[in-house]
Amino acid sequence: MSIAEATKPRPRKAFDLGSAGTIAFRAYCLLVLAFLIAPLLVIVPLSFNAEPYFTFTQSMLQLDPTGWSYRWYEELRNNPQWLESVKNSFIVAVFSTLIATVLGTFAAIGLTRPNMPYRGLIMALALSPMIVPVIIVAAGMSFVYGGWGLKQTHLGLILAHATLGIPFVVVTMTATLSTFDRRLSQAAQGLGATPIQSFFEVTFPLIMPGLAAGALFAFATSFDELVTVLFLGGPDQVTIPRQMWSGIREQISPAILAAATLLICVAATLLILVQLAQNQQKSYGGMKS
């Protein structure tokens, strides 16, 4: 055997659990998954309860059609307070997502530039709304926004939710831009394109999957946020989580379960879209390599 063959690294063997170990590992994963999603799966059938109870009735357990009903979804559709909360949630989520996506993307572009000074400090500050407990962030916003006249306004709530969404965009876009080949934009500028043209015609299409994933995370953060609404929102800025909170405190109605089911559907849809965006990003990375 030659020296080259002796020193050549040997490929590592995959860890083999055996058939029994594989079955046990899969069973363990299924148990963990069931533990995580069981509370969500229970809410969905309870939202179709024909009776005003937060538990399964005997007729529901017996699959009697009379025990199941759409009445709580009808209550959501016919209740002006719920309709107003849905409108406010989408307004705040859409505009806060736009702000968070733009600011977070430009922050990520700056953080991924070579020789960026104070990179660690700036990154820590950008991610602080994600690390610090939301109630502390909301309390500080309540004090500052109160002095600026932004409390109990849609603008104040949009800015607050954008602040919470920016860290998710920064993390996603930093990971995306770290794999981006900057020689492509340099080549475009060498062929006569301006920096702005190079960004929108070369860089932007390639980072679009990561941008979409960050925007979806920011939207989900805003759509499910409650604490900042409690601190900053007024009677005209009631969102779906705030309406659910008020319903639990004031009048317990299974309509809350119907609203929770809708939130679960929105969150599941966003997760699917994020996964699709990440798969598209991986496909681009595979073609580039």
Residue pairs with C-beta under 8 A, 6 or more apart in sequence:
17 24
17 25
40 264
43 257
43 260
43 261
43 264
44 261
44 264
45 56
45 60
46 54
46 55
46 56
46 254
46 257
47 72
47 73
47 254
47 257
47 258
47 260
47 261
48 68
48 69
48 70
48 72
49 56
49 57
49 60
49 67
49 68
49 69
49 72
49 254
49 257
50 57
50 59
50 60
50 66
50 67
50 68
50 69
50 71
51 57
51 67
52 253
52 254
53 254
54 252
54 254
54 257
57 67
58 67
59 66
59 67
60 67
60 68
72 253
72 254
72 255
72 257
72 258
73 258
75 82
75 253
75 255
75 258
76 82
76 83
76 255
76 258
76 259
76 262
77 83
79 255
81 238
81 243
82 240
82 243
82 255
82 259
84 238
85 238
85 239
85 240
85 242
85 243
86 240
88 154
88 236
88 237
88 238
88 239
89 223
89 239
89 240
89 241
90 223
91 154
91 158
92 154
92 157
92 158
92 161
92 222
92 237
92 239
93 161
93 219
93 222
93 223
94 219
95 158
95 162
96 157
96 158
96 159
96 160
96 161
96 162
96 165
96 218
96 222
97 162
97 165
97 215
97 218
97 219
97 222
99 158
99 159
99 162
99 165
100 161
100 162
100 163
100 164
100 165
100 166
100 168
100 169
100 215
100 218
101 165
101 169
101 211
101 214
101 215
101 218
103 162
103 166
103 169
104 126
104 165
104 166
104 167
104 168
104 169
104 170
104 173
104 214
104 218
105 169
105 173
105 211
105 214
107 122
107 126
107 166
107 169
107 170
108 169
108 170
108 172
108 173
108 174
108 176
108 177
109 173
109 177
110 116
110 122
111 119
111 122
111 123
111 126
111 170
111 174
112 174
112 177
112 178
112 180
116 122
123 170
123 174
126 166
126 167
126 170
127 167
127 170
127 171
128 167
129 137
129 163
129 164
129 166
129 167
130 164
130 167
130 168
130 171
134 164
134 225
134 227
134 228
135 227
137 163
137 164
137 228
138 160
138 227
138 228
138 230
138 231
138 232
139 231
141 156
141 160
141 163
141 228
141 231
141 232
142 151
142 231
142 232
145 151
145 156
145 159
145 160
145 232
148 156
150 156
150 159
150 232
151 232
151 234
152 232
152 233
152 234
152 235
152 236
152 237
153 234
153 237
154 236
154 237
156 232
157 228
157 229
157 232
157 233
157 237
160 228
160 232
161 221
161 222
161 225
161 228
162 218
162 222
164 221
164 222
164 225
164 228
165 217
165 218
165 219
165 221
165 222
166 218
168 214
168 217
168 218
168 221
169 214
169 215
169 217
169 218
170 214
171 214
172 210
172 211
172 213
172 214
172 217
173 207
173 210
173 211
173 214
175 210
176 207
176 209
176 210
176 211
176 281
177 207
177 210
179 285
180 203
180 206
180 207
181 288
184 202
184 203
184 206
185 198
185 199
185 202
185 203
188 197
188 198
188 201
188 202
189 195
189 198
193 201
193 202
204 211
206 284
209 277
209 278
209 280
209 281
209 284
210 277
210 281
212 273
212 274
212 277
213 274
213 277
213 278
213 281
216 270
216 273
216 274
216 277
217 270
217 274
219 270
220 266
220 267
220 270
223 240
223 263
223 266
223 267
224 241
224 263
224 267
225 239
225 241
226 239
226 241
226 242
226 245
229 237
229 238
229 239
229 241
229 242
230 242
230 245
233 239
233 242
238 246
240 259
240 262
240 263
241 263
243 259
244 256
244 259
244 260
247 253
247 255
247 256
248 256
